[in-house]
C-alpha cells in the first residue's frame, strides 16, 4: 500500500510478490517483498579484493537513479512494466530485471544476469522436483519463466509445461528475460501454452504442479473454491504434489476488500477441504504484517528429508525443514480480522460490510 509518497515494491510473492509504484517527489524506490525466503546460504568473502559488501536488505529502498524502466504498456489482462536495477545499486536486487504486472505493480518474474537463484519464493518452487514421481511439471502462471529457468538448470531430466493467460507476458519474457534463449536451449524440455491455466492438462498427468496465479494483485478467486483443487488433484499422477504461492498480508490488491491475509486463509481452507492432513505450509515472512506463504500437498510421513536435502543445492536445503502441517481451526484465524469474523460468525452473512471504524471498535472490544 502507498505509504506517503514512496514507491512500494511488494510481491505476489507469496512472491508471491513485490509491488512497485512511482513518485515524482522522492528519489527512491521503497521495497516490500512477498515471498522473500529467509537466507540460508553463507556469504562468501573475497579475500584480497576491494569489493564493497551490500549494506541494504530487500526491504530497503533503491535510489531512482539505479532503476530504469525499459518497457511499459497495458494489455487486456495486465499493466506491464519491465525494470532494470543497476548493478551498482547497494541492494540485493542489484543487477536484476523485474517484471511488474497490474496496477499495484506486482512482480511476477525476476532474473539476474550472472546467477540463477533469486532469493525469492521462486527458489522454494525449485525444491519440489526431488520429491516427485517421474514425469513433467506444470507451471500455472508462467510469467517470464523465473521458476522454469531455475529448475531446468538444476534438474537435467526435467520437462516443464507452462501456462500463461497473457501472450504479451510471454513476449516480454522472450525479449527481456532470456526466455527465447531458454526455449532454444531446451526445445524438448520446455513447452509454453497461452490460455487458461486452470484448464491445463497433459497425457498421463503431471508429476507436480506449481501454482502462481494472481490477477489485479490478488490470488484469483477460483483458488478459494474447493472444486478447483479437486480438478487439479485429478490432473496429477500417482504420488504427485502441488506447490502453491498463496500470498499473505504482503499482497496488495487493486480491490482493497481482497485483503491478502484473508484471501490466503480462504485459499488454504479450500485446499484443506480437498487435501485434509496432506497439506503443509511454509511461511517466508519475518514480520507478521509482511508475511508470505507457500502451500504443499502430499504425504510427509515416510518422506526421506535427508535425501530431499541431498538433492538440492546448499542454499536451498534449509527450506526442507521450514514446512509445517496445516491446522484447520475455524477459517485459519491468524489475523485479527479473521479472528473477529470467526468470533462473530460473520462468514454466514456474506452481504455484511463492516467499515474500518467498526473493525476498530470490534478489535477494542475483543
C-alpha positions in Angstrom: 0.0 0.0 0.0 1.3 3.5 -0.8 2.9 5.0 2.2 3.1 8.8 2.0 4.6 9.3 -1.5 7.0 6.5 -1.5 7.4 3.8 -4.2 6.4 0.4 -3.0 7.6 -2.9 -4.1 5.8 -5.9 -2.7 5.4 -9.4 -4.2 2.7 -11.9 -5.2 5.1 -13.1 -3.9 3.7 -15.5 -1.5 6.5 -13.6 -4.1 4.2 -14.3 -4.2 5.0 -10.6 -4.7 6.7 -7.3 -4.9 4.9 -4.1 -5.6 6.3 -1.0 -7.2 4.8 2.4 -7.6 6.5 5.6 -8.7 6.6 9.0 -7.1 7.6 12.3 -8.8 8.8 13.8 -5.5 11.0 11.2 -3.7 14.3 10.0 -5.2 14.0 6.3 -4.1 12.0 3.1 -4.5 10.8 1.6 -1.3 10.5 -2.1 -1.2 8.2 -4.7 0.3 8.7 -8.3 -0.6 6.2 -11.1 -0.7 7.7 -14.5 -0.9 11.1 -13.4 0.4 12.8 -16.5 1.7 14.9 -16.4 4.8 18.5 -16.7 3.6 20.3 -20.0 4.4 23.4 -19.6 2.3 26.6 -18.2 3.8 28.0 -15.0 2.3 31.3 -15.6 0.6 34.1 -13.2 1.3 36.5 -12.4 -1.5 39.9 -12.2 0.2 42.3 -9.6 -1.1 39.6 -7.8 -3.1 38.2 -4.3 -2.8 34.6 -5.5 -3.2 32.2 -3.5 -1.1 29.6 -5.7 0.6 26.0 -4.8 0.3 24.6 -3.0 3.4 20.9 -2.9 2.3 18.3 -5.6 2.7 15.4 -6.4 0.4 13.1 -4.2 2.5 15.3 -1.1 1.9 14.7 1.4 -0.9 16.5 1.6 -4.2 17.6 5.1 -5.5 15.6 6.0 -8.6 18.9 6.7 -10.4 19.6 3.0 -10.1 16.3 1.9 -11.6 15.4 2.2 -15.3 12.0 1.4 -16.9 12.8 -0.3 -20.2 9.2 -1.3 -21.2 5.8 0.0 -20.1 2.4 -0.8 -21.7 -1.1 -2.1 -21.0 -2.8 -5.2 -22.3 -6.2 -6.7 -21.9 -5.1 -8.5 -18.7 -2.1 -6.6 -17.3 -0.3 -3.3 -16.8 3.2 -4.5 -17.8 6.4 -2.8 -16.8 9.9 -4.1 -17.1 12.5 -2.6 -14.8 16.3 -2.8 -14.8 18.1 -2.4 -11.5 21.7 -1.1 -11.8 24.5 -3.4 -10.9 25.9 -0.5 -8.9 22.9 -0.4 -6.6 23.6 -1.2 -2.9 20.7 -3.6 -2.8 20.1 -7.4 -3.1 18.3 -6.7 -6.3 21.3 -5.1 -7.9 21.7 -6.3 -11.5 18.2 -7.7 -11.6 15.5 -7.3 -14.2 11.9 -7.2 -12.8 8.5 -7.8 -14.5 5.7 -5.9 -12.9 2.0 -6.7 -13.6 -1.2 -4.9 -12.7 -1.8 -1.5 -11.1 -0.4 -2.4 -7.7 2.9 -3.3 -9.5 3.1 -7.0 -8.6 6.3 -8.5 -9.7 5.8 -11.8 -11.4 9.3 -12.5 -12.6 12.9 -11.7 -11.6 16.2 -12.5 -13.3 19.8 -11.8 -12.7 22.5 -11.7 -15.4 25.1 -13.8 -13.5 23.1 -16.0 -11.2 20.1 -18.3 -11.2 18.9 -18.2 -7.6 16.7 -15.2 -6.9 16.3 -15.2 -3.0 12.5 -15.1 -3.6 9.8 -17.7 -3.5 10.9 -19.0 -6.9 13.8 -20.7 -5.1 11.3 -22.6 -2.9 9.5 -23.7 -6.1 12.8 -25.2 -7.3 12.9 -27.5 -4.3 9.9 -29.5 -5.5 11.2 -31.9 -8.2 13.2 -34.2 -5.9 10.1 -35.4 -4.1 8.0 -36.1 -7.2 7.5 -39.2 -9.1 9.0 -39.3 -12.7 7.2 -37.1 -15.1 6.7 -33.5 -16.2 5.9 -30.5 -14.1 3.2 -28.0 -14.9 3.6 -24.3 -14.1 0.3 -22.5 -13.8 1.1 -18.8 -14.1 4.3 -19.0 -16.1 5.2 -15.3 -16.1 8.5 -14.7 -17.8 9.9 -18.0 -16.7 11.8 -17.4 -13.5 10.8 -20.7 -11.9 11.3 -22.7 -15.1 14.8 -21.3 -15.7 16.0 -22.3 -12.3 14.5 -25.8 -12.4 15.7 -26.5 -15.9 19.3 -25.7 -14.8 19.1 -27.7 -11.6 17.4 -30.9 -13.0 18.8 -32.1 -16.4 16.0 -34.6 -17.0 13.1 -32.4 -16.0 10.4 -31.4 -18.5 8.2 -28.3 -17.9 4.8 -27.3 -19.4 3.9 -23.7 -18.6 0.6 -21.9 -18.9 0.2 -18.1 -19.1 -3.0 -16.2 -19.9 -1.5 -13.1 -21.4 0.6 -13.6 -24.5 2.2 -10.2 -24.0 3.8 -11.5 -20.8 5.4 -14.4 -22.7 6.5 -12.0 -25.4 8.1 -9.7 -22.8 9.8 -12.8 -21.3 11.3 -13.7 -24.6 12.5 -10.2 -25.3 13.8 -9.0 -21.9 14.2 -12.1 -19.7 16.0 -14.6 -21.9 13.0 -16.8 -22.4 13.6 -17.2 -26.1 17.1 -18.4 -25.5 15.8 -20.8 -22.8 13.3 -22.2 -25.3 16.1 -22.8 -27.9 18.4 -24.3 -25.3 15.8 -26.8 -24.1 13.4 -27.4 -27.1 12.5 -30.9 -25.8 12.1 -29.9 -22.2 10.2 -26.6 -22.1 6.7 -26.1 -23.6 4.7 -22.9 -23.2 0.9 -22.5 -23.8 -1.2 -19.4 -23.9 -4.6 -19.9 -22.2 -6.5 -20.5 -19.0 -4.1 -22.3 -16.7 -6.9 -23.9 -14.8 -7.7 -26.0 -17.9 -4.1 -27.3 -18.1 -3.7 -31.0 -18.8 -1.3 -33.4 -20.4 -1.5 -37.1 -21.2 -0.9 -39.3 -18.2 -1.0 -36.3 -15.9 1.6 -34.1 -14.1 4.2 -35.4 -11.6 3.9 -32.0 -10.0 2.2 -28.6 -10.4 3.4 -25.1 -9.4 0.5 -22.7 -8.9 1.3 -18.9 -9.1 -2.0 -17.4 -10.2 -2.6 -13.7 -9.4 -4.8 -11.1 -11.0 -5.2 -7.5 -10.1 -2.8 -8.0 -7.2 -4.7 -10.9 -5.6 -4.9 -14.6 -5.8 -7.6 -15.4 -8.4 -11.0 -16.2 -6.8 -11.1 -19.7 -8.3 -8.4 -20.7 -5.8 -10.8 -20.1 -2.9 -13.1 -22.8 -4.4 -12.5 -26.4 -3.3 -13.7 -27.7 -6.7 -10.6 -26.0 -8.3 -8.3 -28.1 -6.1 -10.3 -31.2 -6.8 -9.8 -30.7 -10.5 -6.1 -30.0 -10.1 -5.6 -33.1 -7.9 -7.2 -35.2 -10.6 -4.6 -33.9 -13.1 -1.7 -35.4 -11.0 0.0 -38.7 -11.5 0.1 -41.1 -8.5 2.3 -39.6 -5.9 2.2 -36.2 -7.5 2.2 -32.9 -5.5 1.1 -29.3 -5.8 3.1 -26.4 -4.5 1.2 -23.1 -4.4 2.2 -19.4 -3.8 -0.7 -18.4 -1.5 0.5 -14.9 -0.8 -0.2 -13.3 2.6 -0.5 -9.9 4.3 2.2 -8.5 2.0 0.0 -8.9 -1.1 -1.6 -5.6 -2.2 -4.7 -6.0 -4.4 -6.4 -3.4 -6.5 -9.6 -4.2 -4.6 -8.9 -3.3 -1.0 -11.6 -5.7 0.1 -9.4 -8.6 -1.1 -7.1 -8.4 1.9 -4.1 -10.6 1.2 -4.1 -12.3 4.5 -7.8 -13.2 4.4 -7.6 -14.3 0.8 -4.7 -16.6 1.7 -6.7 -18.0 4.6 -9.7 -18.7 2.4 -7.4 -20.4 -0.2 -5.8 -22.6 2.4 -9.2 -23.5 3.8 -10.4 -24.6 0.3 -7.2 -26.6 -0.1 -7.6 -28.3 3.3 -11.1 -29.4 2.4 -9.6 -31.4 -0.5 -6.2 -32.5 0.8 -7.0 -32.8 4.5 -3.9 -33.5 6.6 -1.8 -33.8 3.5 -1.4 -30.0 3.4 1.7 -28.2 4.6 2.7 -24.6 4.9 6.0 -22.7 4.6 6.0 -19.2 5.9 8.6 -16.8 4.5 7.7 -13.6 6.4 10.0 -12.3 9.1 7.2 -9.9 10.3 3.5 -10.5 10.9 2.5 -7.6 8.8 4.6 -8.7 5.8 4.3 -12.4 5.8 4.1 -14.6 2.7 3.5 -18.3 2.5 3.6 -21.3 0.2 1.5 -24.5 0.4 2.5 -28.0 -0.4 0.3 -31.1 -0.8 1.1 -34.8 -0.3 2.4 -37.2 2.4 5.2 -36.2 4.6 5.2 -39.4 6.6 7.8 -41.6 5.2 9.4 -38.8 3.2 13.2 -39.0 3.4 14.1 -35.5 4.3 17.8 -36.1 4.2 17.5 -37.5 0.7 15.5 -34.4 -0.3 18.2 -32.1 1.1 20.9 -34.1 -0.6 19.3 -33.5 -4.0 19.3 -29.7 -3.5 22.0 -27.0 -3.8 23.4 -25.9 -0.5 21.5 -22.6 -0.5 18.1 -24.4 -0.9 18.5 -27.2 1.7 17.2 -25.1 4.6 13.7 -24.8 3.1 13.1 -28.5 3.7 12.9 -28.0 7.5 10.6 -25.0 7.2 7.4 -26.9 6.2 4.8 -27.3 8.9 1.5 -29.1 9.0 -1.6 -27.0 8.3 -4.1 -26.9 11.1 -7.7 -26.1 10.2 -9.0 -24.1 13.2 -12.1 -22.1 12.1 -11.1 -20.4 8.9 -7.4 -20.4 9.9 -7.9 -17.5 12.2 -4.4 -16.0 12.1 -5.2 -12.3 11.5 -7.2 -10.0 13.8 -9.9 -9.5 11.2 -10.3 -13.3 10.7 -10.5 -13.9 14.4 -13.2 -11.3 14.7 -15.0 -12.9 11.7 -14.7 -16.3 13.4 -15.8 -15.0 16.8 -18.9 -13.2 15.4 -19.5 -15.8 12.7 -19.7 -13.1 10.1 -19.0 -15.7 7.4 -22.6 -16.8 7.5 -23.6 -13.2 6.5 -21.9 -12.8 3.1 -23.7 -9.5 2.4 -22.5 -7.8 5.5 -20.0 -5.0 5.1 -18.0 -3.7 8.1 -16.3 -0.3 8.0 -12.7 0.3 9.1 -14.2 2.2 12.1 -16.4 -0.7 13.0 -13.4 -3.0 12.8 -11.5 -0.7 15.2 -14.4 -0.8 17.7 -14.7 -4.6 17.4 -10.9 -5.0 18.0 -11.0 -2.8 21.0 -13.9 -4.7 22.5 -12.2 -8.0 21.7 
